[in-house]
Amino acid sequence: MDSLKICLVSAEVAPFAKTGGLADVSAALARHLHKKRHDVRLFMPLYRKVKGQVELEPVPELQDVPMRMGERTYWFSISTGKLPRSTQKVWFVRCPELFDREGIYTQDADEALRFALLSRAALETCQWTQWAPDIVHCNDWHTALMPLYLRTVYAWDKLFARTRTVLTIHNIGYQGVTGADRLKDLALENERRFLYQEDLNEGRVNFLKTGLLYAHALTTVSKTYAREIQGDEHGMGLQGLLRQRSDSLFGIVNGIDGEEWNPRKDPLIPAAFHARDLRGKEACKQALCERFGLAFDVRAPLFGIVSRLTVQKGLELLPDILPVLLRREDMRLVVLGSGDERYESYFKWLAGAFPKKVAFQAGFDNALAHQIEAGSDLFLMPSRYEPCGLNQMYSLRYGSVPIVRRTGGLADTVQPWDGANGTGTGFLFDEFKPEALQDAIQRALEVWRHEGAWARLVQNGMAQDFSWERQVDEYIALYTRLVPPR
């Protein structure tokens, strides 16, 4: 297979800037495409928080490059830095006026402009270096104007004559809507005919919708989510357009980083273990209980939650059932997460009400996330919707049995336990109701009480392969189909 030139552009790249799965996917996909000997240029903004995390090497011919956006000229510079655990470079777009801010995202009036500049800077870097990408891979709304830019603003340049575009939807709930009065700033004032006229008439531009119109291929992060977003419940207003483009829409499940998430050699957990020897997992469970002052009993199942505490994650199902279960069952629960104050307050209350059974830590702690995956027996993900989800795959790898709602990537990666045949990897429920989740938990506890069945269930999960080494081939196959013969 010929080596491909892939321009991959993302608002987030782990570990430099991360709020969710987008950062993990961008880094892992670039890393594994590079391993397969493809020529990848991974672009992201040089946010304030990135400085000091990586040694930057300025690209001499790409310093203080002017870019006219509306009535203003901005200046951007390009530096490269190494992606950890790889020789792959990240191409950082430096524009202090737009990116040197406290957070990754803002509520500022120029938010749309920030990511339009990122998109255009990546394309202009290709021009300045005369590097002709076979694929421009955009991610979420932030870079979704790139397919239209290639058809309009940069259509004159034969450098891009063979370039094909892929747009990945990581979460359709975020669409990048800005006022139509920004068209000149976005370099689209003369391209109004290419935009949704209904939106323009109502005074807005939708970045993601525009990308869905013009990208050669659309992907999302699981096969089930690809079907769900074509329906009214999950389409967030874009379902009609997605149905029209269904022949170009592909679901590719995210992979997980098998180097970082490997219980055989994870430096962040108290004891290593693997499928044939789980003694280390019991030691991880005991250490987790001791850390939070929970009563340790190897016979008492330990449930884990690592999550953003938002409506998406289905946490409102828990208050009706957790106190009942905690009074009735000899079980433990450790929760790590941050988000909506009402959820944080609830888990603080629950930990206070059951101090020997429940622990809650607000915020995000990567080491603790690893320790919860390693030490828990079961992992709760009752999501309202879940485009892909990564924690259920981490859980399977660490022998923690997932209890999930049958939606999005959860449905694609967790197979229901069948006791008669000894098949399956977890427990699923369908209706978004507390009693449906409670039924799934009760089914799990019933299997927990049968040591042989539980051992088989854990082994089934740990045998699954969701590594990027495998998943990257689906992207390569798609890229190869899109690129015209030389």
Secondary structure, DSSP 8 states (H G I E B T S, - for coil): ----EEEEE-S-BTTTB-SSHHHHHHHHHHHHHHHTT-EEEEEEE--GGGBTTB--EE-GGGSSEEEEETTEEEEEEEEEEE-TTSS-EEEEEE-HHHH-SSSSS---TTHHHHHHHHHHHHHHHHHHHT---SEEEEETGGGTTHHHHHHTTTTT-GGGTT-EEEEEES-TT---EEEGGGTTTTT-GGGGGGS-HHHHHTTEEEHHHHHHHH-SEEEES-HHHHHHTTSTTTSTT-HHHHHHTGGGEEE----B-TTTS-TTT-TTSSS--BTTB-HHHHHHHHHHHHHHT----TTS-EEEEEEEESGGGTGGGSTTTHHHHHHHS--EEEEEEEE-HHHHHHHHHHHHHSTTTEEEEES--HHHHHHHHHH-SEEEE--S--SS-SHHHHHHHTT-EEEEESSHHHHHH--B-BTTTTB-SBEEE-SSSHHHHHHHHHHHHHHHTSHHHHHHHHHHHHT---BHHHHHHHHHHHHHHHS---
